[in-house]
């Protein structure tokens, strides 16, 4: 039985300007992360990138919290949400994405992740009464899934990708979708966007660092010395800032609308990949990505249908 997500008020819908500004900010900054990861992935391990990204994000947001006169340490009721988000929206997808980008070009990888809004909308339809799918949204889901099937076909592997790298991107997509839905269920008393972003990065960075030290040892961090500008930009500009904005967007506009970042992030990633990294996309990959983006557009721009639970 579907339920109503807490704190949603259809009479106090955020304006289009608010949604557009936050979507564009998240998408531009998150889309640039593919570029910075790609620049480092040849020398720095996926675990070390995820650990450093999380720690830098946590330090940045802790300093921001202190500047605002707030204690950056978690209260008891915040521990579980911070752990959940640190995993589903932090170290786990970060590791999966970093690993995938060691073999996949940034454009196709980003396009696979564009299926995230489709997954989010489908689960939200089952979980929340105010997120019911119309025919337009359902059609968008089917169209988007067809695009994913076209995009990750056998020819993708010929371009350097492997089955594991594709599965890693799909796993990251599912993890992000779970996090988007979870954020909307967090009670208002512990759902401040800045606090959720801080907790996510704190636990993400801590867990990823522990995994790196246990599996690879401290030497795994040494190559970062050759990539400090890219790593600092990834941790602060492409992680801490967009995570905070995204948490705010989910709380205000709901998971389905916030998931429209999946429509815009691939576009930014592809532009950076082609212009800066001189990557080339096959026609089939371009068509698959376009189909995915059309599906996302149909799902996330359809009006809400408030039905009975």
N, C-alpha and C positions, 0 to 999 in steps of 0.2 A: 504494500500500500504506500502510495506516495505521501510525503509529508510536506509541510511548508517550512522552508528554510528560515531560521531565526533572523530577526531584524530586517527582513525584507518588507519594504513599504512601497506598494505600487503607486501610492499617491505622492510619493516623494522621490520620483525617479530622477536620477542625475541627468543634467542637460547634455545635449549632443556635443557641446564644446568641451565639457569636462571629459567625456568618454573619448573623444577624438584626440585631445591633447595627451591624455595618459596612454592611450594605445600607441600613438606615434612615438612618445618618449621611450616606452618599454621596447618597442619594436626596433627602433634605431639603435639603442644601446645593446640590447640582446643580440640583434643581428650582427653587430660588430664582433661579438665574442667568437664566432666561427673563424673570423680572420685571425684573431690573436692566438687561438688554440692551434690553428693550422700552422702558424709561423713557428710555434714551439714544438709541435708534436713529433717532429723528426728527431729531436734530441732529448726531450723531457718526457718521462713516462706519464701515462694517463692518470695514475694514482697521484703522482706528485703535482700535476696540474690541478686536479680536483682539490687536493689538500691545501695548496697554496691559495687557490681561488677562494675557498671557504674561509681560511684564516684571515686573509686580507679583507674580505667582506665583513667578517666579524669585528676586526679591529676598527675598520672605518665606521661601522654602525655603533660600536661601543663608544668611540670618541664623540660621535654625534649625540648619543644618549647622554653622556656626561656634560656636554656643552649645553644641553637642554635642562640640566639639573636633575636627571633621572638615573637611578641605579641600573647599570647594565646587566646585573645578575638576575637570574630568573626567580620569580616567586614560585611557591610550591605548585599552585594551580597552573602555572605556565609550562612546567617541565614536560608534560606529555605532548602538548601541541608543538613545542619546540623540537622534541625528538622526532615526532611524526613528520614535520615539515623539513627538518634537517636531513631526513632520509629520502622522502618521496620527492622533494623539490630541491634537494641539495646534493649530498655526496654521491648517491646512487646514480641519478641521471647524469651528473657531471662526469663521473667515471665512464659511463657508457658512451656519452657523446665524445669525450676525449679519445677513447679507444676507437670508436667508429671513424673519427676524422684522421686517424693514422693511415687509413686505407681508402676511405670514401672521399670524393671531392666535396667541398663545403656546400655547393649548390644542391646536389641530389640528397645529401644528408639533411639539409634544412627542409627540403620538400617532403621528405618522409615524416619529419616532425610536424609538418603542416596538417597531418591527420589528427593531431591532438584535439583540436576543437570539435571534430566530429565525434570522437570518443567521449569527450566531456559532455556534449549535448545529449548523447544517447543515454548515458548513465544518469544525467540530471533529469531526464524525462522520467526515469523510473523512480528517482529518489525524491524529487521536489515537485509539488503540485503546480507551482508557478512557472516551471520550466517545461511544460508539456510540449511535445513535438507536433507541429502542424504537418500537413502533407508536404509543404515546401521544405521544412526542416528535414523530414524523413527522406525526401528525394535528394536533398543535399548530402546526407550521410551516405546513401548508396552511390551517388556520383563520386564523392570523395574517396570511398573505398575502392571504386573502379580505377581511380587515378593512382592510388597507392599500388594496386596490383600491376598496373602498367609500368609504373616507375621502378619497382624493385624486381622486374622480370630478369631472365637469365642474362641479357646483354649488359645489365649493370655490372655484373661480376667481371666481365671482360675488360672493364675500364679500371680494374685494380681493386674493386671491392670484393669482399668475401661474404659467405652466408652469415658468418658470425658478426661481421661489421653491420650488416643490414639488420640482423636481429637485435644488436645492441641499440641501434637507433629506434627500433620499434619498442624495445623495453623502456628506453628513456621517454618516449612519447606517452606510454601508458602510465609511467610513474608521475609525469607532470600532470596528466589528467586527474589522477587520484588526488594529488596535492591541491589542485584547483577546487575540486569538490569539497575536500576536507576543510579548507580555509573558510568556506561559506557556512560551515556548521559550528565553528568555534564561537562560544558565547561572547557577547559584547564586552563583558567584564575583563576578558583576557584576549580580546581580539583586536587590540590596537595595531594598525598596520606596521608601524615602525617597530613595535616590540616583536611582532611575528617575524618580520624580516631579520631582526637582530638574532632572535633565537634560532631561526633556520640556519643562518650562516655560522653561528657559534657551534652548533652541534654538527653541522655539515663539515666544517673545517676540522673539528676535533676528531671525528670518526675517520675521516679520510686520511688525516695525518697518522693516526694509529695504524691503519691498514698499510699505509706506505712504509712505515718503519718496520712493521712485522714482516711484510712480504718482500720488500725490496731493500730495506735498510736505509740509514741516513744518507748514504752516498747518492741516493736517487734525487736528492734536492740540489746536488752540486751543479748540474747543468743549468739550473735556473739563473746562475750568475751571469750567463751569457744572454739572458732574455729578460732582464729586470724591467725595462720599459714596457714590454708587452705584458708581462705578468702583473705589474702594478695596474696597468690600464684594465686588464681583464678582471682583476679582483675588485677594483673600486668603481670604475666607470661602467663596465659591462656586467657587473654582478650586484654590488651593494645598492646602487641607485635604482636600477630597474626592478629589483626584487621588492624594494619598499614601495615604489609606485604601483607595481602589480598587485601587492596585497591590498593597497587602498582601493584599487579598481574593483577587485573581487568583492570586497566588503560593500562597496557602494552600488555596483551594477550587476553583481551576480556572476557565477562561473562561466555561463555560456557567452555572455558579452565580453568578459575579460579574455576569454580564450581566442578572441579575434586577433590577438597578437600572433597566433599561429598563421594567420592570413598574411600578415605584414612582415614578420621576421624572415621568412624565406626570401622575400623580394630583396630585402637589405643584404642578406647573406650572399645571394647570387650576384648582386651588383658588385659587392666588395670582392668576391671570388674572381669574377671575370675581369674587372678593371685593375685590381691590384695584384692578384695571384696569376692572372692570365690563364684561368681555367676555361675549358671548353665543354659545352653541354651538347649531347646528342639530341636530335630532333625528338626522339621518343621520350627522352627525359623531360624536355621542355613541355611536350604535350601532356605528359603525366602530371607534371607540376601544375600546369594550368587547370587541368581537370580538378585536382585537389583544391586549388584555391577557389574555383567556382563553387565547389561543394561547400567549402567553409563559409563563403559569402552567403549562400542561400540559408545555411543553418543559423548563422549568428546575426543576420539582419532581419530575420522574420520576427514579427511582433509576438510578444508573450501571449500564451493562452492559459488563463487561469481556470483550471478545471477542478472538479471535485476530487478529493483525495481517495 
